Amino acid sequence: MRKWQSWAIVLALGVSAGACGAKATASADDAAIEEDAAADSAADIAGDVSAVAEACTEPGGSPYVETSQPDVTRKKFALSLFHFNIEYVIGGLEYIDAKGISTVFTGNPENVGWTNDKVEDFIVRESFLPILQMYEKHPGWGVNLELQAYMIDVMAARHPDVLILLRKLAQRGQVELISFHYNAQFFLGFPREDQHRSLAAVKATFTKHCLPLSGVVFNQEGQAGEGRQKMLVDEGYSIGVHPKNLFYYVHQKTQNPWPYFTSEGGDLIVGGAGVDSASGINLTWNFLDDGELRAAPEVSGQALNPYFATTAAHDPARVAEFEKELADTEAGGYYMARISDYVRHLKAEKVEQKPAPALLDGTWQPKSTDSVHRWLGGRGLWGADENDFEVRKGNYEARTQIAAVQVLAEIAQKAGKPAADQDARLAKLWKDLWRVEVSDCSGVNPWLAEVQYALDHNPLILADAKQLATELKTALGWTHARVDLAARTAEDKPAVAESWPTVDAPADVSTVTVTVDGRTATTTWLQIAPKHWRLKVAFSASTPENDPFGRELKVNFPRFADIVAYSPGLMDDVVRSYPFSAFEFQDDHVWLPVPNGLIGLGNDWYVIKHARLENLAARVNVTTPTIGFWDETVRLDLAPTWQFDVLQGTAADALAVANALNIAPTVDL
């Protein structure tokens, strides 16, 4: 999502930042846009509705079948992948706080009344529908559309005509639908269980609405890595799209990679890149970007995104421009393929499939967003409103509580003592969780409403989880509930208070540094076991005159070897270790999400963050021997305490500690 463009567009439009203190009705222009969109849709889709509705008999998730067999004489392929995110501006363009005070994006009064739902509706009708209508006119043009399953449910509820057209194009084999999350979650920052349950909801949604689900995977913010590739294979998908800029981030000299690779038991292509001419294949990409940008008008050469919905109704000339580009590409002898068609052709033509090189977790524009850091501690354009610290640790605490309540509910069900409506309530808890785990609550450049969406809803989700836990304990006749997430068992036992002796820092890691501006920090070392310590870093609060520096908190650990050793996102049960020589780094550092907290320092030393206290990315410094955890978004009035476990031992030892702390701890409900 190209949110880093927002500031340039704000300047071009001449809009100043600020707050709007009173609500007002939507403008006449807004109403006209909605009426025009509805009229256009009715005119274009009328006559198809009944036929397509009657054709809704194919089960969702059925595999795509190419309408003709691969033609091995084809060597020129053209691909397009539109990434749509209906949660582009989660919370909307107006935020109203608990006191009824209204703040609108950039202070523009036209944004008053642009609620979350209104922005979603705009994306469906002004960003998504014009692209569908263009492709409907050209049945021979294959295309990939990526969207979260939540967008399907929104269309079913509020835009059934658009869903009917989408189903028509998908069932006739023209549009290949990609979906790898129910909501646009930043899944690399959280345990695999969250994503596994989200994917179950994806598959159910596609089945419910008779939509074939592609085996291709691309996803929000282009999140990718070896764990994502392994999970897509495990979940029945087959082809991963690894974004080119993330590929170049760690293999900068390979500008035209091989057409396709084997990776984690599946196929992998580099999205948006050309290919090595030695393969005999000629590949071009007409589009790989936010789908919301293609039909939007431009200002100063930049397409307006949904943050500027009040002035960004789709521009037919921009759609026609793209339509001509595709026609010219086809006239140049290119096969307008879906990604699965392209891979099928490569195999039919017996193009060698090489093993993928070592790949690290990250996002699709790693140079401009510092890869995953923008979502896990990095500060964006609207930094005064950001709060990655509370958003992401709050998400992690909520998901841990929900996971524990899930186990307790399963135990109650087996005992014949379930709580009222527990299945429906659990399903809602997980969906509410995915919603606050979306990327836009902490990056790239979230504005106030997006940040507050998570900050307002995290405690509500926790309260609902605790209420269900209370009812389950009552049903079981328990006073307490200690839930072991690893064993998926629970006991009626009180919480156990733990304490460890204070000690000096272990000599090998005594060079840990803590950096703050405008705050103080106190460090304490505890001895957990013979080769296992815990570092507590207590920060003081700061004051407004120290912003932004009072918001930058940094803890840096010494690195003893030129290695990257970590558990990739969605791969909680593995430690992958690579020497720096396995990469050609584009920058002097890389950021990794480390959702189970673990990263290696070398010489059998490991550090593990406590994700419920500081769910931050880890910075592996390439040119200096350190690994850091940095947060640039901690609110000035907060005085957080971070904790890290530090141990010397095997990778298996470290993995066991990391998962016991973060992925599957014992939880007291």
C-alpha positions, 0 to 999 in steps of 0.5 A: 500500500503506497501510503508514503505518497499521502503527504505529497498529495496533501500538498498538491491538493492544498489541504492543511492538517487539523481538526473539525469540531462539528459533524456535517452532512456529506456533500452533494458531490459525494451523493452524486458520486454514489448515485452515478456509481449505482447507475453505472453498475445497474446499466452494465450488469442488468441482464446478467444478475439472474443467470449468474445467480442461477449459476452459483452452484460451483463450490468455492475453492474449486481449482482453476482449469485453463480453457485451453491446454498449454501451448508450448510455442508461447514464450511471451507472457503478460501478467497483472495482479491487482491488490485490493484492501477494503480496509485501506482506511480502517475507521474512516476519514473522520474519528469521533472520540468518546467525548464526541469530538470530531477529527477529520483526515488532514482537517478537510471538512469534506471528510466529515461523515466519511465513516469506515463503511462509507470508505469501504463502499467507495473502494468497492464502487469507485476502485474495484467495480470499474476494473471488473467492468473493463475486464468484462469487455475482454474475456480473453484477458486473464487477470489476478485480483487479490482481496481479503475475504472480508471484502467478499462479505461486504460486497454480499451485504451491501453491493450484491451486484458487484459480487455477481459480476465478480462471480461471473468473471471468476467462474468463467475462468478469466479472473483468478481470485487470490485471498490469503487472509480474512482481514488485511492482517499484518500476520507476520507479526503474530502466531501461526494460529491466528493465520490458520484460523483466518484462512479457515474463514477465507475458505468458508467465505469463498465456498459460501459465495460460490467463488473459486479460490486460487492456489496463488498467494499474494497478500497485504503489504506483500508480506512474504518469507519462508514461513508464509511460503511453507504455510501456503503449501500446508494450507492447500495453496500452491504458488507464492508470489514474492515481491521483487523489491523484497527479493532485491532487498536481500539479493540486490544483484539478481535484477532478472531472476529465474522464472520460477523456483521451488520453495518449501514444497511449492512454486514461487515466482518473483512478482513484478520482475522480469526474468532471466533471458537464458530461460527462453521466457519473456515476461512483462507485468502490466500491473502489480500494485494497489488496485485502488490506484488504477482507476483513480484520478491523478494529482501531480502525476500520482494516483489518488488513494482512498485517503482522498476519497472525496476527490477520487471518484474513478476517472474513466480516462485512466481506465481507458488508458490502462485498457489501451495498454493491455490491448497494445501488449496483446497486440505485441504477441503476449499471452494475457495470462493468470499467474497459475496459467503462467506457471502451468505453461512453464511446467509444460514447456519444461523450463527448469525449476530452480531452488529458491535462494535464502529469503527473509521475511519482509514487505513489498517496499522494504527500502521505503518502509524499512521492511516490517519496521514501519508496522512494528515500531517505525514512525510514519508521516503522521507520527504524532498519532502513531502508537505501534507500542500499544497497538501491537502489544495489545493485539498480542495480549488479546490473541493470547487471551482468546487462544486460552479461552478457546482451550477452556471452551473446548474443555467445557464442551467436552465436559458437557458444560459449555457457556451460552452461545460459546461457539458463536462468541468465539468466532466473533472474538477471532474475527474481531482480533483479525480486524485489529491485527490489520496492517493499517492500525500501525503502518505505513502511515496510519492516521488517527482513526486507524490507530484509534481503531485498534486502541479502542477495540483491543480492550473491548475484545479483551473484555469480551474474552474475559467475560466468556472466561468467567462464564466458562469457569462458572459452568465448570464450577471452577474458581480459577483457570490456568490454561496451558496453551502448549498442551491444550489443557487447563486446571482449576489452580490459582496463578503462581507468583514467580521471582528470580534473583537479581544479578549482574549482566552476563559478561558476554552480553554486558555491552547491551546498550539502551538509548533514550532521548528525553527519558531515563531508563533503568535496567535489571538482570534476573537469573532464570536458570544457569544459562538463562537470564531476563533483562528488564528495561524500565523507561520513564515517561517524557514530556511534549517538548521532547517529541519526537525524540522522547518517543525513540526507545532503543535496546541494542544487543551485541552480535557475535557472528555474521548470521541471521538466525530466527524463526520466520513469521508463521513458522513458530516451530523452526529456527532458520540460520543463514550466514550473511554470505547467503545474501547480497544485502541492499542496505546496512541492516534488515528488519525481521518481525520475529513473532515468537520473539527469537533471534540469534546473536551468534556463538549459541547466544539468543535473545527473545522479546516478550511480545505481550510487552513489546511486539517490535521488529528486530533490526539485524545490523549488517555493518555493525555487530549489533541486533536492536529492538527500536520503537519510535512511537511510544506515547510521551506519557507512557512509562513502559517496561520491556523484557527480554530473555537472554540465554546461551544454548542450542537453537532448540533450547531457545525455541522452547523458551521463545514458544513458552513465553510467546506462542503457547504460554500458560495463561491465567484466566 
